[in-house]
Amino acid sequence: MNDLHLWLIPLVPFAGFLVNGLLGRKFPKPVVTAVALIGALIPLLQVSALVFRFSSLTLPYIENLGTWILAGSFHANFSFQLDQLSLVMLCVVTGVGFLIHIYSVGYMGEEEGYWRFFAYMNLFMFFMLTLVLAENFLLMFVGWEGVGLASYLLIGFYFTRPAAANAGKKAFIVNRIGDFGFLLAMFLLIAHFGTLSFNEIFSQIGSHPAWQGGFLTAIGLFLLLGATGKSAQIPLYVWLPDAMEGPTPVSALIHAATMVTAGVYMIARTHVIFDRSAFALGAVAIIGTATAFFAATIGIVQTDIKRVLAYSTISQLGYMFLGCGVAAYSSGIFHLVTHAFFKALLFLAAGSVIHALSGEQDMRAMGGLRTKIPITFWTMTAAVFAISGFPPLAGFVSKDEILYQAFISPNGGKVFWAVGLLTAGLTSFYMFRLWYLTFFGERRTHDAAREEDLAAVHARSDTKLTLEAEPHAHPVHESPWVMLGPLVILAILSVIGGFMGWPEGLGGSNWFSHFLEPAVKVVRLPFEQASVALATGAANTLNVSPAGSKQVELVLALISTLVALTGWFIAHILYFAKPELPARLASQIRALYSLLSHKYCVDELYGAVIVAPILFVARWLLAALVERGVIDGGTLTAGYTAQGLGALVARIQSGNIRSYAGWLALFGAIVLASSYFGWTALWFSR
Amino acid sequence: MVPISYYLVLSAILFSIGVAAFLIKRNIITVFMSIELMLNAVNLTFVAFSHQWSQVTGHLQVNGQIFVFFVMVVAAAEAAVGLAIIIAIFRARNTLNVDSIDLMKL
């Protein structure tokens, strides 16, 4: 039983990172490729082995490798945990991760720093797998910080471009704010439980039914702050759109499929804490819903293909939070899995489009690519239909599951459901907008886009356009099979992935949520139900336990399909049937359009309210006064004093032997005289 | 029987002459000879005390005399190296005046 060797899963990519990172510069490209792919493949094989022998395992399986920190009664171990939840995450991370590694071989083939890219990718895999496998908060935090580091390195991969370097910094700093919440949560956990082990904390909570709210709410809210940072939710989502400066495979792997889902995973992992705090759980749901809607509205007007996908990612992560926030953790995780499939696919397909157009990212300069890059088109189509929520594709099943769970949840679930449904419509609209703009109509050129740009309210993306449009323009070409292969596999997964959790309302068995149930089962206590009822008003008192039925599920599925169809229909009219309409519409509702295209000015607001004062304090108070005045001044004074004294004393060393001898004789005589007459005699004899 | 104080006074006089010569003389060889003088003044004290100690205890005490041998060996070695250095300096700088040999200052 003790032969699972979980520690190998993260350590193999780490070995790949070390080999490529230290020696990769000297390796020929095939060797770098081989090392990186092996580093991603071995964990995948190991996870597959785990899946095959899954039924014979007793879960949760905990592998303790030794003590890490021992301080008084507190200790933290190097211990890994395998249960249903971490197994699902392992499958996603290693599976999608490996596919994207393969894709990157094609996409990054001609880039400078090929070895560096793959070293970072393996480093990311190492930290992500550590995060997923960790059995205590501290080890999870190591992975948590580590993926942030890898993300920083990869966003800033083209570090000679200031935009990329700044985006990397922004991502890292915003993430640090979330990490601060995570740290505070850990401190509270240590203070209250004296341990950071998941199982010990959860069993302590389980044996104290009276613990409700209070410090658990505080811990939950701090954990939520951490999750909003990593998973790009309001108020810390601002880094994700900028993270699109990184290479496209990075956007697919880190900023869509895996790393950003860490917050969702963390909430599901620590659900025992959230279950005991209706307030914290409500906050998760509200943040998730608000983010889903907010990001979707911004996504409507973006013109950079990757930015549309970035806002779409934020929006979909909002759905996952909503799922977790209504205590339907398995549906949140289910959406995480299906989203990993179709969003990775969308990004990789977008990368393939960008590759085909030699670096063009502006959708206004695309169009008519359907026949030129057919495989990319068909795989992207699968992803677009999946994310828009058309049955029976993966996105429909998981999103509908979340909406259904929100609908039947007691705490204002109908509102969450309504906003979620509206967001689903918006999702469908902006995804089909992207689809039509990219693949249909006539090929538009840059100049047209530029004129339109000046005419419309856009001014911001202009500088970017010139940067992106690299001069090495080839004719439009389909990508090589090393890139298309992962696309096809992900497309198949996006189509059939939903059947893992086909809802009972539509004749399925919802296998996925039954599978996850042991890991994320909500133990509702009578006491808590009462408090929930108190918190939400008496109206729901009788309706506390989820009271859904197959009929409700079926009706909701029909409604959301209709909404998705509506979104498609509007996009069809605006971007296919009457392509001149959007510009007219934009000029008619100029204020709203301007607000959306400036992303609600959140970046500007943060810049003015948070960044500018901090920079002011840093520049004038800390840098000018403290740094240059106190610290530099102090050390410089000390230095110059020592130098001056030294210069004075150095005159004794004249190089003249007889003067040395004279000093020696003089002080020898003083020593002799003083030892003969005594020290006091020397000092006080007159 | 010569009292020990005679030896010590003689030794002190010799040592003082050595110190004075070291400070006053400018020729390196003379300076070198004054060092030898100081060493041998010390040797004389060692031997005098050794003898005195034997008288007091009633049997032979050789510690001081063995010290003297050590000092003489070191002095011989020093002379060999020192004279070689002096020759090298003379060849290089054509002078033996210590005041003009002050390379080792800051």
Chai-1 contact restraints between the chains, C-beta under 6 A:
chainA,res_idxA,chainB,res_idxB,connection_type,confidence,min_distance_angstrom,max_distance_angstrom,comment,restraint_id
A,A650,B,L106,contact,1.0,0.0,6.0,A-B,restraint_1
A,Q653,B,K105,contact,1.0,0.0,6.0,A-B,restraint_2
A,Q653,B,L106,contact,1.0,0.0,6.0,A-B,restraint_3
A,S654,B,K105,contact,1.0,0.0,6.0,A-B,restraint_4
A,G655,B,D102,contact,1.0,0.0,6.0,A-B,restraint_5
A,G655,B,M104,contact,1.0,0.0,6.0,A-B,restraint_6
A,G655,B,K105,contact,1.0,0.0,6.0,A-B,restraint_7
A,N656,B,D102,contact,1.0,0.0,6.0,A-B,restraint_8
A,I657,B,V98,contact,1.0,0.0,6.0,A-B,restraint_9
A,R658,B,L23,contact,1.0,0.0,6.0,A-B,restraint_10
A,R658,B,V98,contact,1.0,0.0,6.0,A-B,restraint_11
A,A661,B,F22,contact,1.0,0.0,6.0,A-B,restraint_12
A,A661,B,L23,contact,1.0,0.0,6.0,A-B,restraint_13
A,G662,B,L23,contact,1.0,0.0,6.0,A-B,restraint_14
A,A665,B,V19,contact,1.0,0.0,6.0,A-B,restraint_15
